[in-house]
Amino acid sequence: MGWDLIRLVHLAGDRRDHFAARTDPWDMLELIVEGRKRREIDPTLEMLDACVAEAEGDKATPAYARERLKTMQGFLVQLDGWHRQMRDVPRPTLIKLIALGGRIAKLIGR
């Protein structure tokens, strides 16, 4: 996959390949999220940008289709922005935030 979850380890005197997996689940989560974002979200957002631009220039595209494309584009832009913000949150703070779970909704006045 190329996500650096497992690395090749050579043991002195042993010609076989050995592998070591990351042991910190938070490191693994960060690598998986970054990999999936690069593989799935980024190309989708690029495609939506192109589709929105093309739909805006094409008067034959129905207004509801243009609106749905813009809505999906806005959603992914917002998701991408949230991801960038969460990447910069210190891990101890992120752990506390996740531990709050649904209680965070009450805190912000759901």
JOCOR-V817016 format. One record per backbone hydrogen bond with DSSP energy under -0.5 kcal/mol. CO is the residue of the C=O (numbers start at 0). NH is the residue of the N-H. E is the energy in kcal/mol with one decimal. If there is no record, write none. Layout:
co=CO nh=NH e=E
co=CO nh=NH e=E
This chain:
co=4 nh=21 e=-2.1
co=6 nh=19 e=-2.6
co=8 nh=17 e=-1.5
co=10 nh=13 e=-2.2
co=17 nh=8 e=-3.6
co=19 nh=6 e=-2.7
co=22 nh=24 e=-0.7
co=23 nh=27 e=-2.1
co=24 nh=28 e=-2.6
co=25 nh=29 e=-2.5
co=26 nh=30 e=-2.3
co=27 nh=31 e=-2.5
co=28 nh=32 e=-2.9
co=29 nh=33 e=-2.4
co=30 nh=34 e=-2.4
co=31 nh=35 e=-2.7
co=32 nh=36 e=-2.4
co=33 nh=37 e=-2.4
co=34 nh=38 e=-2.3
co=35 nh=39 e=-3.1
co=35 nh=40 e=-0.9
co=36 nh=41 e=-2.8
co=39 nh=43 e=-1.3
co=40 nh=44 e=-2.8
co=41 nh=45 e=-2.2
co=42 nh=46 e=-2.4
co=43 nh=47 e=-2.7
co=44 nh=48 e=-2.4
co=45 nh=49 e=-2.0
co=46 nh=50 e=-2.7
co=47 nh=51 e=-3.0
co=48 nh=52 e=-2.2
co=49 nh=53 e=-2.5
co=50 nh=54 e=-2.9
co=51 nh=55 e=-2.4
co=52 nh=56 e=-1.3
co=53 nh=57 e=-0.7
co=54 nh=57 e=-0.7
co=56 nh=58 e=-0.7
co=57 nh=60 e=-1.5
co=61 nh=65 e=-2.1
co=62 nh=66 e=-2.5
co=63 nh=67 e=-2.2
co=64 nh=68 e=-2.3
co=65 nh=69 e=-2.3
co=66 nh=70 e=-2.4
co=67 nh=71 e=-2.4
co=68 nh=72 e=-2.5
co=69 nh=73 e=-2.7
co=70 nh=74 e=-2.2
co=71 nh=75 e=-2.4
co=72 nh=76 e=-2.4
co=73 nh=77 e=-2.4
co=74 nh=78 e=-2.5
co=75 nh=79 e=-2.5
co=76 nh=80 e=-2.2
co=77 nh=81 e=-2.4
co=78 nh=82 e=-2.4
co=79 nh=83 e=-2.2
co=80 nh=84 e=-2.1
co=81 nh=85 e=-2.7
co=82 nh=86 e=-2.0
co=83 nh=87 e=-0.8
co=84 nh=87 e=-0.9
co=85 nh=88 e=-0.9
co=89 nh=93 e=-2.4
co=90 nh=94 e=-2.7
co=91 nh=95 e=-1.9
co=92 nh=96 e=-2.5
co=93 nh=97 e=-2.5
co=94 nh=98 e=-2.2
co=95 nh=99 e=-1.4
co=96 nh=100 e=-0.8
co=97 nh=100 e=-0.8
co=99 nh=102 e=-2.0
co=100 nh=103 e=-1.5
co=101 nh=104 e=-1.2
co=101 nh=105 e=-0.8
co=102 nh=106 e=-1.8
co=103 nh=107 e=-1.8
co=104 nh=109 e=-2.0
co=105 nh=108 e=-0.9
